[in-house]
Amino acid sequence: MIRGLYMSATGMIVQEMRQDVIGNNLVNATTSGFKGETATTQPFPEMLLYRLGEGRATPVGNLGPGVMVDGVHTNYAPGVLEETGRSTDLALVQAGGGENLAFFTVQVGAGVAYTRNGSFHMDADGFLVTPEGHYLQGPYGPVYAGTPNFQVNGSGQVLVNGQVVDQLQIVTFARQDLPRLQRQGDNLFTAPQGVQPGSAAGVQVRQGWLEKANVDVTREMVDMLAVLRAYEANQRAIQAEDQTLGKSVNEVGSLR
């Protein structure tokens, strides 16, 4: 019975963590460039049970001690593009999807981070910044436009009155390196040691457009209901185990 309590408890913990991931996806369903996450699970290693008696051990069968969250994985599939008409909104487009995924580079403290969220705005000094105030980076530092009447061409050059005044620093990461990127909040990712960004060959910038989140709200709502039912099932199992254990202690085990 105690084993049953532990197994149901691990099931509840897993469903709670899955619910947190789904909730985060739903909260960010309207966040430009957001990449949804999925929590994967796996069982704890099974144990082989034996019955001891008559001087020998007889195999009874395998026992699964419960499940755990194996990891939270990011879905890097591109989202649908939406036209906004705002000059500070930028989207990255890759012909044919490409083998790599492109990111904008932004300054975070003394380092850099990467994002697919192209919803920028211009600060009081004329620099392009993220909604959180992080500077959009070019090859030589923060990207400066200076005026709302600027253009960004397909190759990421910033033009004012037809003259190039700056350049966006766009990088790509190989598909096999994407799972190693570390999510930092504010829709930003950082590259760990050993993962180097590549050039942005084949990537085009589209001004006046935004990449929507790649979250399927309907799918997430269905998953949320499934998680809730699984959580409640484990909860009822714990209640049943607790009642049975209580009877064993207070009734079966009592002396009369």
Residue pairs with C-beta under 8 A, 6 or more apart in sequence:
1 241
1 244
1 245
1 248
2 245
3 63
3 65
4 237
4 241
5 238
5 241
5 242
5 245
6 65
6 66
7 64
7 65
7 66
8 234
8 235
8 237
8 238
8 241
9 66
9 234
9 238
10 44
10 65
10 66
10 67
10 68
11 66
11 67
11 230
11 231
11 233
11 234
11 237
12 231
12 234
12 235
12 238
14 39
14 41
14 67
14 68
14 69
15 227
15 228
15 230
15 231
15 234
16 231
17 39
17 69
18 39
18 41
18 69
18 223
18 227
19 224
19 227
19 228
19 231
21 37
21 38
21 39
21 72
22 220
22 223
22 224
22 227
23 224
24 37
25 36
25 37
25 215
25 220
26 215
26 217
26 220
26 221
26 224
28 34
28 36
28 187
28 213
28 215
29 213
29 215
29 217
29 220
30 213
31 117
31 187
31 213
32 89
32 116
32 117
32 118
32 119
32 187
32 210
32 211
32 212
32 213
33 79
33 115
33 116
33 117
33 118
33 119
33 187
33 210
33 211
33 213
34 79
34 116
34 117
34 187
34 213
34 214
34 215
35 74
35 75
35 76
35 77
35 116
35 213
35 214
36 74
36 75
36 213
36 214
36 215
36 216
36 220
37 72
37 73
37 74
37 75
38 72
38 73
38 75
39 69
39 71
39 72
39 73
40 69
40 70
40 71
40 72
40 73
41 67
41 68
41 69
41 70
42 67
42 68
42 70
43 64
43 65
43 66
43 67
43 68
44 64
44 65
44 66
44 67
44 68
45 65
46 62
46 63
46 64
46 65
47 62
47 63
47 65
48 59
48 61
48 62
48 63
49 59
49 60
49 61
49 62
49 63
50 57
50 58
50 59
50 60
51 57
51 58
51 59
51 60
73 179
74 178
74 179
74 181
74 183
75 214
76 101
76 178
77 214
78 94
78 97
78 101
78 116
78 211
78 214
79 116
79 211
79 212
79 213
79 214
80 211
80 212
81 91
81 93
81 206
81 209
81 210
81 211
81 212
82 209
82 210
82 211
82 212
83 208
83 209
84 208
84 209
84 210
85 208
86 208
87 148
87 149
87 150
87 151
87 152
87 207
87 208
88 119
88 120
88 121
88 122
88 128
88 148
89 118
89 119
89 120
89 207
89 208
89 209
89 210
90 104
90 118
90 120
90 152
90 168
90 205
90 206
90 207
90 209
90 210
91 118
91 205
91 206
91 209
91 210
91 211
92 102
92 103
92 104
92 116
92 118
92 170
92 203
92 204
92 205
92 206
92 211
93 203
93 204
93 205
93 206
94 100
94 101
94 102
94 202
94 203
94 204
95 202
95 204
98 172
98 202
98 203
99 174
99 175
100 172
100 173
100 174
100 175
100 198
101 172
101 173
101 175
101 178
102 170
102 171
102 172
102 200
102 203
103 114
103 115
103 116
103 170
103 171
103 172
103 173
103 189
103 197
104 114
104 115
104 116
104 117
104 118
104 136
104 137
104 168
104 169
104 170
105 112
105 113
105 114
105 136
105 137
105 168
105 169
105 170
105 171
106 112
106 113
106 114
106 115
106 130
106 134
106 135
106 136
106 137
106 188
107 134
107 135
107 137
107 142
108 134
108 184
108 188
108 190
111 190
112 137
112 190
113 134
113 184
113 188
113 189
113 190
114 171
114 173
114 181
114 188
114 189
114 190
114 191
114 197
115 130
115 186
115 187
115 188
115 189
116 187
116 211
117 130
117 131
117 187
117 211
118 209
118 210
118 211
119 130
119 131
119 210
120 128
120 129
120 130
120 136
121 128
121 129
121 131
122 128
122 129
122 145
122 148
123 129
123 133
126 144
126 145
126 146
126 147
127 135
127 136
127 142
127 143
127 144
127 145
128 135
128 136
128 142
128 143
128 144
128 145
129 135
129 136
130 136
130 186
132 186
134 186
134 188
135 141
135 142
135 143
136 142
136 143
136 168
137 143
137 168
137 169
138 158
138 166
138 167
138 168
138 169
139 167
139 169
143 158
143 166
143 167
143 168
144 158
144 165
144 166
145 158
145 160
145 165
145 166
146 160
146 165
147 160
149 160
150 158
150 159
150 160
150 165
151 158
151 159
151 160
151 207
152 158
152 159
152 168
152 205
152 207
153 159
153 205
154 204
154 205
154 206
155 204
155 205
156 167
156 168
156 169
156 170
156 200
156 205
157 164
157 166
157 167
157 168
158 164
158 165
158 166
158 167
158 168
159 165
168 205
170 200
170 203
170 205
171 197
171 198
171 199
171 200
172 197
172 198
172 199
172 200
172 201
172 203
173 181
173 191
173 195
173 197
173 198
174 198
177 191
177 195
180 191
180 192
180 194
180 195
181 189
181 190
181 191
181 192
181 195
182 189
182 190
182 191
182 192
183 189
184 190
191 197
